Amino acid sequence: MGCITKHYLNRDTVLGVWKIEEDLPTLLSMVEMDAEDRKRYAVFRSTSRKIEFLSVRALLAELLGKDARIVYNKNNKPFIKDGSHFISITHSHKLTAILISRNERVGIDLEYMRTNINALAFKFLNKKEKVTRRWADRTYHLYIHWCAKETIYKICDKEGINIVKDITIEPFEVSESGEIRGGVKNERIDDQFTLYYSRYDNYAIVWTKKKHED
């Protein structure tokens, strides 16, 4: 199917989503890899990981053109090679998403929702965070928390952030889509973010952006 949405958040920021329905040979025919891409691609052993990698490059070409390239820093945070945009990447199950901006830091995370997240909540929630007791909404509410924390972690690009202790999502009433607040605080960083969430089929998606400060 390829690119299913290209949503302009403002004139300099765009969110793209790719639904993976292509097989590996098809995606390979759609993507032009440079030497660095081929080197990273060669490391992957599983077909699913190769498909994820190629879907990111295919979506990036849709958003910025076929010459756009991704590079990574020591923390494996992605950047656009020519420095023209900030970028954040996420993929889960059959969806890949990219958020890019010319002048704002960005973070995005999406997850395919499974009910067993209830048993894993202790791995990412802290005592300040509240989750609905309505069972019909609980899984989605938990995934919003998880995606929001991953989104903040990505936008901060700081080593040593503890997802449970350092990142807190303020209590909110869950709905199909909405705006929430979250922050990260430890001895190295103290920052607050407005985040936006929505549901697409059985996926939870959370993203944020913030003006870059040198």
PyMOL commands that place a pseudoatom at each C-alpha (Angstrom):
pseudoatom trace, name=CA, resn=MET, resi=1, chain=A, elem=C, hetatm=0, pos=[0.000, 0.000, 0.000]
pseudoatom trace, name=CA, resn=GLY, resi=2, chain=A, elem=C, hetatm=0, pos=[2.827, 2.389, 0.775]
pseudoatom trace, name=CA, resn=CYS, resi=3, chain=A, elem=C, hetatm=0, pos=[2.280, 5.877, 2.132]
pseudoatom trace, name=CA, resn=ILE, resi=4, chain=A, elem=C, hetatm=0, pos=[-1.244, 6.082, 3.560]
pseudoatom trace, name=CA, resn=THR, resi=5, chain=A, elem=C, hetatm=0, pos=[-1.062, 9.544, 5.101]
pseudoatom trace, name=CA, resn=LYS, resi=6, chain=A, elem=C, hetatm=0, pos=[1.070, 12.653, 4.842]
pseudoatom trace, name=CA, resn=HIS, resi=7, chain=A, elem=C, hetatm=0, pos=[-0.160, 15.094, 7.470]
pseudoatom trace, name=CA, resn=TYR, resi=8, chain=A, elem=C, hetatm=0, pos=[1.305, 18.603, 7.547]
pseudoatom trace, name=CA, resn=LEU, resi=9, chain=A, elem=C, hetatm=0, pos=[1.334, 19.812, 11.156]
pseudoatom trace, name=CA, resn=ASN, resi=10, chain=A, elem=C, hetatm=0, pos=[2.587, 23.196, 9.952]
pseudoatom trace, name=CA, resn=ARG, resi=11, chain=A, elem=C, hetatm=0, pos=[4.465, 24.402, 6.890]
pseudoatom trace, name=CA, resn=ASP, resi=12, chain=A, elem=C, hetatm=0, pos=[7.770, 22.986, 8.183]
pseudoatom trace, name=CA, resn=THR, resi=13, chain=A, elem=C, hetatm=0, pos=[6.633, 19.793, 9.931]
pseudoatom trace, name=CA, resn=VAL, resi=14, chain=A, elem=C, hetatm=0, pos=[5.093, 16.684, 8.383]
pseudoatom trace, name=CA, resn=LEU, resi=15, chain=A, elem=C, hetatm=0, pos=[4.051, 13.283, 9.740]
pseudoatom trace, name=CA, resn=GLY, resi=16, chain=A, elem=C, hetatm=0, pos=[4.042, 10.380, 7.297]
pseudoatom trace, name=CA, resn=VAL, resi=17, chain=A, elem=C, hetatm=0, pos=[2.711, 6.847, 7.818]
pseudoatom trace, name=CA, resn=TRP, resi=18, chain=A, elem=C, hetatm=0, pos=[3.478, 3.814, 5.646]
pseudoatom trace, name=CA, resn=LYS, resi=19, chain=A, elem=C, hetatm=0, pos=[1.397, 0.633, 5.771]
pseudoatom trace, name=CA, resn=ILE, resi=20, chain=A, elem=C, hetatm=0, pos=[3.666, -2.293, 4.958]
pseudoatom trace, name=CA, resn=GLU, resi=21, chain=A, elem=C, hetatm=0, pos=[1.988, -4.616, 2.489]
pseudoatom trace, name=CA, resn=GLU, resi=22, chain=A, elem=C, hetatm=0, pos=[4.925, -5.078, 0.105]
pseudoatom trace, name=CA, resn=ASP, resi=23, chain=A, elem=C, hetatm=0, pos=[7.207, -8.094, 0.153]
pseudoatom trace, name=CA, resn=LEU, resi=24, chain=A, elem=C, hetatm=0, pos=[10.981, -7.782, 0.418]
pseudoatom trace, name=CA, resn=PRO, resi=25, chain=A, elem=C, hetatm=0, pos=[11.772, -7.821, -3.347]
pseudoatom trace, name=CA, resn=THR, resi=26, chain=A, elem=C, hetatm=0, pos=[9.159, -5.130, -3.990]
pseudoatom trace, name=CA, resn=LEU, resi=27, chain=A, elem=C, hetatm=0, pos=[10.553, -2.829, -1.317]
pseudoatom trace, name=CA, resn=LEU, resi=28, chain=A, elem=C, hetatm=0, pos=[14.100, -3.425, -2.545]
pseudoatom trace, name=CA, resn=SER, resi=29, chain=A, elem=C, hetatm=0, pos=[13.006, -2.273, -5.996]
pseudoatom trace, name=CA, resn=MET, resi=30, chain=A, elem=C, hetatm=0, pos=[11.531, 0.906, -4.504]
pseudoatom trace, name=CA, resn=VAL, resi=31, chain=A, elem=C, hetatm=0, pos=[14.531, 2.029, -2.451]
pseudoatom trace, name=CA, resn=GLU, resi=32, chain=A, elem=C, hetatm=0, pos=[17.890, 3.443, -3.506]
pseudoatom trace, name=CA, resn=MET, resi=33, chain=A, elem=C, hetatm=0, pos=[20.503, 2.636, -0.861]
pseudoatom trace, name=CA, resn=ASP, resi=34, chain=A, elem=C, hetatm=0, pos=[23.907, 4.261, -0.570]
pseudoatom trace, name=CA, resn=ALA, resi=35, chain=A, elem=C, hetatm=0, pos=[26.969, 2.470, 0.814]
pseudoatom trace, name=CA, resn=GLU, resi=36, chain=A, elem=C, hetatm=0, pos=[26.102, 3.248, 4.435]
pseudoatom trace, name=CA, resn=ASP, resi=37, chain=A, elem=C, hetatm=0, pos=[22.521, 2.018, 3.978]
pseudoatom trace, name=CA, resn=ARG, resi=38, chain=A, elem=C, hetatm=0, pos=[23.751, -1.207, 2.393]
pseudoatom trace, name=CA, resn=LYS, resi=39, chain=A, elem=C, hetatm=0, pos=[26.174, -1.728, 5.264]
pseudoatom trace, name=CA, resn=ARG, resi=40, chain=A, elem=C, hetatm=0, pos=[23.409, -1.387, 7.867]
pseudoatom trace, name=CA, resn=TYR, resi=41, chain=A, elem=C, hetatm=0, pos=[21.009, -3.499, 5.813]
pseudoatom trace, name=CA, resn=ALA, resi=42, chain=A, elem=C, hetatm=0, pos=[23.523, -6.344, 5.543]
pseudoatom trace, name=CA, resn=VAL, resi=43, chain=A, elem=C, hetatm=0, pos=[23.591, -6.755, 9.326]
pseudoatom trace, name=CA, resn=PHE, resi=44, chain=A, elem=C, hetatm=0, pos=[19.904, -7.705, 9.539]
pseudoatom trace, name=CA, resn=ARG, resi=45, chain=A, elem=C, hetatm=0, pos=[19.171, -11.419, 9.528]
pseudoatom trace, name=CA, resn=SER, resi=46, chain=A, elem=C, hetatm=0, pos=[15.384, -11.480, 9.712]
pseudoatom trace, name=CA, resn=THR, resi=47, chain=A, elem=C, hetatm=0, pos=[13.184, -10.618, 6.754]
pseudoatom trace, name=CA, resn=SER, resi=48, chain=A, elem=C, hetatm=0, pos=[10.867, -8.582, 8.983]
pseudoatom trace, name=CA, resn=ARG, resi=49, chain=A, elem=C, hetatm=0, pos=[13.728, -6.355, 10.142]
pseudoatom trace, name=CA, resn=LYS, resi=50, chain=A, elem=C, hetatm=0, pos=[14.873, -5.832, 6.562]
pseudoatom trace, name=CA, resn=ILE, resi=51, chain=A, elem=C, hetatm=0, pos=[11.337, -4.883, 5.543]
pseudoatom trace, name=CA, resn=GLU, resi=52, chain=A, elem=C, hetatm=0, pos=[11.110, -2.383, 8.405]
pseudoatom trace, name=CA, resn=PHE, resi=53, chain=A, elem=C, hetatm=0, pos=[14.408, -0.810, 7.369]
pseudoatom trace, name=CA, resn=LEU, resi=54, chain=A, elem=C, hetatm=0, pos=[13.338, -0.504, 3.739]
pseudoatom trace, name=CA, resn=SER, resi=55, chain=A, elem=C, hetatm=0, pos=[9.890, 0.865, 4.620]
pseudoatom trace, name=CA, resn=VAL, resi=56, chain=A, elem=C, hetatm=0, pos=[11.560, 3.710, 6.528]
pseudoatom trace, name=CA, resn=ARG, resi=57, chain=A, elem=C, hetatm=0, pos=[13.676, 4.576, 3.480]
pseudoatom trace, name=CA, resn=ALA, resi=58, chain=A, elem=C, hetatm=0, pos=[10.680, 4.321, 1.163]
pseudoatom trace, name=CA, resn=LEU, resi=59, chain=A, elem=C, hetatm=0, pos=[8.623, 6.629, 3.379]
pseudoatom trace, name=CA, resn=LEU, resi=60, chain=A, elem=C, hetatm=0, pos=[11.508, 9.082, 3.712]
pseudoatom trace, name=CA, resn=ALA, resi=61, chain=A, elem=C, hetatm=0, pos=[11.732, 9.263, -0.093]
pseudoatom trace, name=CA, resn=GLU, resi=62, chain=A, elem=C, hetatm=0, pos=[8.010, 10.108, -0.168]
pseudoatom trace, name=CA, resn=LEU, resi=63, chain=A, elem=C, hetatm=0, pos=[8.515, 12.913, 2.343]
pseudoatom trace, name=CA, resn=LEU, resi=64, chain=A, elem=C, hetatm=0, pos=[11.860, 14.410, 1.300]
pseudoatom trace, name=CA, resn=GLY, resi=65, chain=A, elem=C, hetatm=0, pos=[12.814, 12.884, -2.034]
pseudoatom trace, name=CA, resn=LYS, resi=66, chain=A, elem=C, hetatm=0, pos=[14.914, 9.906, -3.072]
pseudoatom trace, name=CA, resn=ASP, resi=67, chain=A, elem=C, hetatm=0, pos=[18.237, 11.615, -2.269]
pseudoatom trace, name=CA, resn=ALA, resi=68, chain=A, elem=C, hetatm=0, pos=[17.452, 12.055, 1.450]
pseudoatom trace, name=CA, resn=ARG, resi=69, chain=A, elem=C, hetatm=0, pos=[19.636, 9.950, 3.729]
pseudoatom trace, name=CA, resn=ILE, resi=70, chain=A, elem=C, hetatm=0, pos=[19.505, 8.987, 7.395]
pseudoatom trace, name=CA, resn=VAL, resi=71, chain=A, elem=C, hetatm=0, pos=[22.585, 8.919, 9.628]
pseudoatom trace, name=CA, resn=TYR, resi=72, chain=A, elem=C, hetatm=0, pos=[22.854, 8.027, 13.317]
pseudoatom trace, name=CA, resn=ASN, resi=73, chain=A, elem=C, hetatm=0, pos=[24.740, 9.395, 16.312]
pseudoatom trace, name=CA, resn=LYS, resi=74, chain=A, elem=C, hetatm=0, pos=[26.431, 7.328, 19.033]
pseudoatom trace, name=CA, resn=ASN, resi=75, chain=A, elem=C, hetatm=0, pos=[23.076, 6.833, 20.792]
pseudoatom trace, name=CA, resn=ASN, resi=76, chain=A, elem=C, hetatm=0, pos=[21.543, 5.510, 17.549]
pseudoatom trace, name=CA, resn=LYS, resi=77, chain=A, elem=C, hetatm=0, pos=[19.387, 8.627, 17.220]
pseudoatom trace, name=CA, resn=PRO, resi=78, chain=A, elem=C, hetatm=0, pos=[18.582, 9.315, 13.543]
pseudoatom trace, name=CA, resn=PHE, resi=79, chain=A, elem=C, hetatm=0, pos=[19.365, 12.539, 11.692]
pseudoatom trace, name=CA, resn=ILE, resi=80, chain=A, elem=C, hetatm=0, pos=[18.935, 13.689, 8.119]
pseudoatom trace, name=CA, resn=LYS, resi=81, chain=A, elem=C, hetatm=0, pos=[22.416, 13.645, 6.608]
pseudoatom trace, name=CA, resn=ASP, resi=82, chain=A, elem=C, hetatm=0, pos=[22.295, 17.139, 5.098]
pseudoatom trace, name=CA, resn=GLY, resi=83, chain=A, elem=C, hetatm=0, pos=[21.027, 18.641, 8.357]
pseudoatom trace, name=CA, resn=SER, resi=84, chain=A, elem=C, hetatm=0, pos=[17.893, 20.034, 6.721]
pseudoatom trace, name=CA, resn=HIS, resi=85, chain=A, elem=C, hetatm=0, pos=[15.408, 18.410, 9.112]
pseudoatom trace, name=CA, resn=PHE, resi=86, chain=A, elem=C, hetatm=0, pos=[14.988, 16.922, 12.549]
pseudoatom trace, name=CA, resn=ILE, resi=87, chain=A, elem=C, hetatm=0, pos=[13.579, 13.391, 12.316]
pseudoatom trace, name=CA, resn=SER, resi=88, chain=A, elem=C, hetatm=0, pos=[11.993, 10.736, 14.510]
pseudoatom trace, name=CA, resn=ILE, resi=89, chain=A, elem=C, hetatm=0, pos=[11.161, 7.211, 13.347]
pseudoatom trace, name=CA, resn=THR, resi=90, chain=A, elem=C, hetatm=0, pos=[8.896, 4.478, 14.669]
pseudoatom trace, name=CA, resn=HIS, resi=91, chain=A, elem=C, hetatm=0, pos=[7.508, 1.160, 13.449]
pseudoatom trace, name=CA, resn=SER, resi=92, chain=A, elem=C, hetatm=0, pos=[5.355, -1.612, 14.875]
pseudoatom trace, name=CA, resn=HIS, resi=93, chain=A, elem=C, hetatm=0, pos=[3.724, -4.616, 13.241]
pseudoatom trace, name=CA, resn=LYS, resi=94, chain=A, elem=C, hetatm=0, pos=[2.635, -3.342, 9.787]
pseudoatom trace, name=CA, resn=LEU, resi=95, chain=A, elem=C, hetatm=0, pos=[3.057, 0.425, 10.245]
pseudoatom trace, name=CA, resn=THR, resi=96, chain=A, elem=C, hetatm=0, pos=[6.047, 2.712, 9.889]
pseudoatom trace, name=CA, resn=ALA, resi=97, chain=A, elem=C, hetatm=0, pos=[5.869, 6.402, 10.751]
pseudoatom trace, name=CA, resn=ILE, resi=98, chain=A, elem=C, hetatm=0, pos=[8.270, 9.317, 10.358]
pseudoatom trace, name=CA, resn=LEU, resi=99, chain=A, elem=C, hetatm=0, pos=[7.967, 12.813, 11.823]
pseudoatom trace, name=CA, resn=ILE, resi=100, chain=A, elem=C, hetatm=0, pos=[10.225, 15.478, 10.296]
pseudoatom trace, name=CA, resn=SER, resi=101, chain=A, elem=C, hetatm=0, pos=[10.604, 19.197, 10.863]
pseudoatom trace, name=CA, resn=ARG, resi=102, chain=A, elem=C, hetatm=0, pos=[12.872, 21.935, 9.573]
pseudoatom trace, name=CA, resn=ASN, resi=103, chain=A, elem=C, hetatm=0, pos=[12.980, 23.916, 12.806]
pseudoatom trace, name=CA, resn=GLU, resi=104, chain=A, elem=C, hetatm=0, pos=[11.573, 21.851, 15.669]
pseudoatom trace, name=CA, resn=ARG, resi=105, chain=A, elem=C, hetatm=0, pos=[12.833, 18.858, 17.586]
pseudoatom trace, name=CA, resn=VAL, resi=106, chain=A, elem=C, hetatm=0, pos=[10.454, 15.937, 17.122]
pseudoatom trace, name=CA, resn=GLY, resi=107, chain=A, elem=C, hetatm=0, pos=[9.546, 12.641, 18.700]
pseudoatom trace, name=CA, resn=ILE, resi=108, chain=A, elem=C, hetatm=0, pos=[7.055, 9.957, 17.674]
pseudoatom trace, name=CA, resn=ASP, resi=109, chain=A, elem=C, hetatm=0, pos=[6.144, 6.444, 18.744]
pseudoatom trace, name=CA, resn=LEU, resi=110, chain=A, elem=C, hetatm=0, pos=[3.468, 3.996, 17.625]
pseudoatom trace, name=CA, resn=GLU, resi=111, chain=A, elem=C, hetatm=0, pos=[2.641, 0.571, 18.969]
pseudoatom trace, name=CA, resn=TYR, resi=112, chain=A, elem=C, hetatm=0, pos=[0.351, -2.243, 17.866]
pseudoatom trace, name=CA, resn=MET, resi=113, chain=A, elem=C, hetatm=0, pos=[-1.880, -2.808, 20.887]
pseudoatom trace, name=CA, resn=ARG, resi=114, chain=A, elem=C, hetatm=0, pos=[-1.939, -6.158, 22.652]
pseudoatom trace, name=CA, resn=THR, resi=115, chain=A, elem=C, hetatm=0, pos=[-3.850, -6.883, 25.853]
pseudoatom trace, name=CA, resn=ASN, resi=116, chain=A, elem=C, hetatm=0, pos=[-0.824, -8.320, 27.665]
pseudoatom trace, name=CA, resn=ILE, resi=117, chain=A, elem=C, hetatm=0, pos=[0.500, -4.788, 28.254]
pseudoatom trace, name=CA, resn=ASN, resi=118, chain=A, elem=C, hetatm=0, pos=[-1.474, -4.860, 31.524]
pseudoatom trace, name=CA, resn=ALA, resi=119, chain=A, elem=C, hetatm=0, pos=[1.014, -7.360, 32.922]
pseudoatom trace, name=CA, resn=LEU, resi=120, chain=A, elem=C, hetatm=0, pos=[3.929, -5.129, 31.897]
pseudoatom trace, name=CA, resn=ALA, resi=121, chain=A, elem=C, hetatm=0, pos=[2.652, -1.788, 33.196]
pseudoatom trace, name=CA, resn=PHE, resi=122, chain=A, elem=C, hetatm=0, pos=[5.016, -1.861, 36.183]
pseudoatom trace, name=CA, resn=LYS, resi=123, chain=A, elem=C, hetatm=0, pos=[7.931, -1.639, 33.757]
pseudoatom trace, name=CA, resn=PHE, resi=124, chain=A, elem=C, hetatm=0, pos=[7.033, 1.871, 32.594]
pseudoatom trace, name=CA, resn=LEU, resi=125, chain=A, elem=C, hetatm=0, pos=[4.519, 3.496, 34.985]
pseudoatom trace, name=CA, resn=ASN, resi=126, chain=A, elem=C, hetatm=0, pos=[5.369, 5.349, 38.192]
pseudoatom trace, name=CA, resn=LYS, resi=127, chain=A, elem=C, hetatm=0, pos=[3.200, 6.134, 41.228]
pseudoatom trace, name=CA, resn=LYS, resi=128, chain=A, elem=C, hetatm=0, pos=[2.270, 9.619, 39.982]
pseudoatom trace, name=CA, resn=GLU, resi=129, chain=A, elem=C, hetatm=0, pos=[0.657, 8.261, 36.822]
pseudoatom trace, name=CA, resn=LYS, resi=130, chain=A, elem=C, hetatm=0, pos=[-2.992, 7.259, 36.695]
pseudoatom trace, name=CA, resn=VAL, resi=131, chain=A, elem=C, hetatm=0, pos=[-4.665, 4.723, 34.398]
pseudoatom trace, name=CA, resn=THR, resi=132, chain=A, elem=C, hetatm=0, pos=[-8.407, 4.282, 33.972]
pseudoatom trace, name=CA, resn=ARG, resi=133, chain=A, elem=C, hetatm=0, pos=[-10.138, 1.410, 35.730]
pseudoatom trace, name=CA, resn=ARG, resi=134, chain=A, elem=C, hetatm=0, pos=[-12.558, 1.005, 32.817]
pseudoatom trace, name=CA, resn=TRP, resi=135, chain=A, elem=C, hetatm=0, pos=[-11.382, -2.253, 31.300]
pseudoatom trace, name=CA, resn=ALA, resi=136, chain=A, elem=C, hetatm=0, pos=[-12.599, -1.320, 27.803]
pseudoatom trace, name=CA, resn=ASP, resi=137, chain=A, elem=C, hetatm=0, pos=[-10.262, 1.705, 27.767]
pseudoatom trace, name=CA, resn=ARG, resi=138, chain=A, elem=C, hetatm=0, pos=[-7.408, 0.431, 29.915]
pseudoatom trace, name=CA, resn=THR, resi=139, chain=A, elem=C, hetatm=0, pos=[-5.254, -1.165, 27.211]
pseudoatom trace, name=CA, resn=TYR, resi=140, chain=A, elem=C, hetatm=0, pos=[-5.400, 1.944, 25.049]
pseudoatom trace, name=CA, resn=HIS, resi=141, chain=A, elem=C, hetatm=0, pos=[-4.697, 4.182, 28.043]
pseudoatom trace, name=CA, resn=LEU, resi=142, chain=A, elem=C, hetatm=0, pos=[-1.636, 2.122, 28.942]
pseudoatom trace, name=CA, resn=TYR, resi=143, chain=A, elem=C, hetatm=0, pos=[-0.343, 2.232, 25.374]
pseudoatom trace, name=CA, resn=ILE, resi=144, chain=A, elem=C, hetatm=0, pos=[-0.717, 6.010, 25.293]
pseudoatom trace, name=CA, resn=HIS, resi=145, chain=A, elem=C, hetatm=0, pos=[1.452, 6.198, 28.411]
pseudoatom trace, name=CA, resn=TRP, resi=146, chain=A, elem=C, hetatm=0, pos=[4.036, 3.857, 26.897]
pseudoatom trace, name=CA, resn=CYS, resi=147, chain=A, elem=C, hetatm=0, pos=[4.158, 5.664, 23.549]
pseudoatom trace, name=CA, resn=ALA, resi=148, chain=A, elem=C, hetatm=0, pos=[4.284, 9.063, 25.263]
pseudoatom trace, name=CA, resn=LYS, resi=149, chain=A, elem=C, hetatm=0, pos=[7.281, 8.017, 27.329]
pseudoatom trace, name=CA, resn=GLU, resi=150, chain=A, elem=C, hetatm=0, pos=[9.062, 6.619, 24.281]
pseudoatom trace, name=CA, resn=THR, resi=151, chain=A, elem=C, hetatm=0, pos=[8.285, 9.848, 22.411]
pseudoatom trace, name=CA, resn=ILE, resi=152, chain=A, elem=C, hetatm=0, pos=[9.806, 12.001, 25.167]
pseudoatom trace, name=CA, resn=TYR, resi=153, chain=A, elem=C, hetatm=0, pos=[12.817, 9.681, 25.390]
pseudoatom trace, name=CA, resn=LYS, resi=154, chain=A, elem=C, hetatm=0, pos=[13.402, 10.056, 21.655]
pseudoatom trace, name=CA, resn=ILE, resi=155, chain=A, elem=C, hetatm=0, pos=[13.065, 13.837, 21.502]
pseudoatom trace, name=CA, resn=CYS, resi=156, chain=A, elem=C, hetatm=0, pos=[15.432, 14.353, 24.431]
pseudoatom trace, name=CA, resn=ASP, resi=157, chain=A, elem=C, hetatm=0, pos=[18.317, 12.285, 23.055]
pseudoatom trace, name=CA, resn=LYS, resi=158, chain=A, elem=C, hetatm=0, pos=[19.907, 12.087, 26.490]
pseudoatom trace, name=CA, resn=GLU, resi=159, chain=A, elem=C, hetatm=0, pos=[21.783, 9.131, 27.879]
pseudoatom trace, name=CA, resn=GLY, resi=160, chain=A, elem=C, hetatm=0, pos=[20.729, 7.840, 31.270]
pseudoatom trace, name=CA, resn=ILE, resi=161, chain=A, elem=C, hetatm=0, pos=[17.002, 8.671, 31.171]
pseudoatom trace, name=CA, resn=ASN, resi=162, chain=A, elem=C, hetatm=0, pos=[14.999, 6.186, 33.225]
pseudoatom trace, name=CA, resn=ILE, resi=163, chain=A, elem=C, hetatm=0, pos=[11.589, 5.630, 31.629]
pseudoatom trace, name=CA, resn=VAL, resi=164, chain=A, elem=C, hetatm=0, pos=[9.912, 4.871, 34.964]
pseudoatom trace, name=CA, resn=LYS, resi=165, chain=A, elem=C, hetatm=0, pos=[11.587, 7.309, 37.357]
pseudoatom trace, name=CA, resn=ASP, resi=166, chain=A, elem=C, hetatm=0, pos=[12.476, 10.269, 35.153]
pseudoatom trace, name=CA, resn=ILE, resi=167, chain=A, elem=C, hetatm=0, pos=[9.516, 10.564, 32.767]
pseudoatom trace, name=CA, resn=THR, resi=168, chain=A, elem=C, hetatm=0, pos=[6.020, 11.310, 34.078]
pseudoatom trace, name=CA, resn=ILE, resi=169, chain=A, elem=C, hetatm=0, pos=[2.804, 11.647, 32.079]
pseudoatom trace, name=CA, resn=GLU, resi=170, chain=A, elem=C, hetatm=0, pos=[0.245, 13.875, 33.781]
pseudoatom trace, name=CA, resn=PRO, resi=171, chain=A, elem=C, hetatm=0, pos=[-3.156, 12.258, 34.499]
pseudoatom trace, name=CA, resn=PHE, resi=172, chain=A, elem=C, hetatm=0, pos=[-5.683, 12.540, 31.662]
pseudoatom trace, name=CA, resn=GLU, resi=173, chain=A, elem=C, hetatm=0, pos=[-9.038, 11.177, 30.574]
pseudoatom trace, name=CA, resn=VAL, resi=174, chain=A, elem=C, hetatm=0, pos=[-8.576, 8.834, 27.637]
pseudoatom trace, name=CA, resn=SER, resi=175, chain=A, elem=C, hetatm=0, pos=[-10.469, 9.413, 24.390]
pseudoatom trace, name=CA, resn=GLU, resi=176, chain=A, elem=C, hetatm=0, pos=[-9.957, 8.466, 20.739]
pseudoatom trace, name=CA, resn=SER, resi=177, chain=A, elem=C, hetatm=0, pos=[-7.485, 11.320, 20.304]
pseudoatom trace, name=CA, resn=GLY, resi=178, chain=A, elem=C, hetatm=0, pos=[-6.283, 14.191, 22.423]
pseudoatom trace, name=CA, resn=GLU, resi=179, chain=A, elem=C, hetatm=0, pos=[-3.560, 16.321, 23.952]
pseudoatom trace, name=CA, resn=ILE, resi=180, chain=A, elem=C, hetatm=0, pos=[-1.605, 15.430, 27.066]
pseudoatom trace, name=CA, resn=ARG, resi=181, chain=A, elem=C, hetatm=0, pos=[1.322, 16.752, 29.073]
pseudoatom trace, name=CA, resn=GLY, resi=182, chain=A, elem=C, hetatm=0, pos=[4.468, 14.991, 30.117]
pseudoatom trace, name=CA, resn=GLY, resi=183, chain=A, elem=C, hetatm=0, pos=[7.873, 15.830, 31.475]
pseudoatom trace, name=CA, resn=VAL, resi=184, chain=A, elem=C, hetatm=0, pos=[11.324, 14.456, 32.101]
pseudoatom trace, name=CA, resn=LYS, resi=185, chain=A, elem=C, hetatm=0, pos=[13.416, 15.384, 35.102]
pseudoatom trace, name=CA, resn=ASN, resi=186, chain=A, elem=C, hetatm=0, pos=[16.691, 14.105, 36.482]
pseudoatom trace, name=CA, resn=GLU, resi=187, chain=A, elem=C, hetatm=0, pos=[20.064, 15.557, 37.387]
pseudoatom trace, name=CA, resn=ARG, resi=188, chain=A, elem=C, hetatm=0, pos=[20.830, 16.335, 33.726]
pseudoatom trace, name=CA, resn=ILE, resi=189, chain=A, elem=C, hetatm=0, pos=[17.546, 17.491, 32.231]
pseudoatom trace, name=CA, resn=ASP, resi=190, chain=A, elem=C, hetatm=0, pos=[14.303, 19.208, 33.244]
pseudoatom trace, name=CA, resn=ASP, resi=191, chain=A, elem=C, hetatm=0, pos=[11.836, 19.687, 30.377]
pseudoatom trace, name=CA, resn=GLN, resi=192, chain=A, elem=C, hetatm=0, pos=[8.088, 19.656, 29.715]
pseudoatom trace, name=CA, resn=PHE, resi=193, chain=A, elem=C, hetatm=0, pos=[6.225, 18.628, 26.558]
pseudoatom trace, name=CA, resn=THR, resi=194, chain=A, elem=C, hetatm=0, pos=[2.780, 18.810, 25.034]
pseudoatom trace, name=CA, resn=LEU, resi=195, chain=A, elem=C, hetatm=0, pos=[2.035, 15.513, 23.311]
pseudoatom trace, name=CA, resn=TYR, resi=196, chain=A, elem=C, hetatm=0, pos=[-0.702, 14.476, 20.911]
pseudoatom trace, name=CA, resn=TYR, resi=197, chain=A, elem=C, hetatm=0, pos=[-2.179, 10.999, 20.693]
pseudoatom trace, name=CA, resn=SER, resi=198, chain=A, elem=C, hetatm=0, pos=[-4.592, 9.149, 18.441]
pseudoatom trace, name=CA, resn=ARG, resi=199, chain=A, elem=C, hetatm=0, pos=[-5.723, 5.672, 17.520]
pseudoatom trace, name=CA, resn=TYR, resi=200, chain=A, elem=C, hetatm=0, pos=[-5.414, 4.149, 14.045]
pseudoatom trace, name=CA, resn=ASP, resi=201, chain=A, elem=C, hetatm=0, pos=[-7.061, 0.733, 13.739]
pseudoatom trace, name=CA, resn=ASN, resi=202, chain=A, elem=C, hetatm=0, pos=[-5.380, -1.213, 16.552]
pseudoatom trace, name=CA, resn=TYR, resi=203, chain=A, elem=C, hetatm=0, pos=[-2.404, 1.136, 16.901]
pseudoatom trace, name=CA, resn=ALA, resi=204, chain=A, elem=C, hetatm=0, pos=[-1.693, 3.862, 19.437]
pseudoatom trace, name=CA, resn=ILE, resi=205, chain=A, elem=C, hetatm=0, pos=[0.307, 6.811, 18.079]
pseudoatom trace, name=CA, resn=VAL, resi=206, chain=A, elem=C, hetatm=0, pos=[1.867, 9.634, 20.110]
pseudoatom trace, name=CA, resn=TRP, resi=207, chain=A, elem=C, hetatm=0, pos=[3.995, 12.514, 18.841]
pseudoatom trace, name=CA, resn=THR, resi=208, chain=A, elem=C, hetatm=0, pos=[5.454, 15.794, 20.042]
pseudoatom trace, name=CA, resn=LYS, resi=209, chain=A, elem=C, hetatm=0, pos=[7.495, 18.691, 18.709]
pseudoatom trace, name=CA, resn=LYS, resi=210, chain=A, elem=C, hetatm=0, pos=[9.291, 21.590, 20.326]
pseudoatom trace, name=CA, resn=LYS, resi=211, chain=A, elem=C, hetatm=0, pos=[11.294, 24.575, 19.156]
pseudoatom trace, name=CA, resn=HIS, resi=212, chain=A, elem=C, hetatm=0, pos=[14.984, 23.831, 18.940]
pseudoatom trace, name=CA, resn=GLU, resi=213, chain=A, elem=C, hetatm=0, pos=[17.201, 25.772, 21.317]
pseudoatom trace, name=CA, resn=ASP, resi=214, chain=A, elem=C, hetatm=0, pos=[20.920, 25.901, 20.614]
for i in range(1, 214): cmd.bond("trace and resi %d" % i, "trace and resi %d" % (i + 1))
show_as sticks, trace
zoom trace
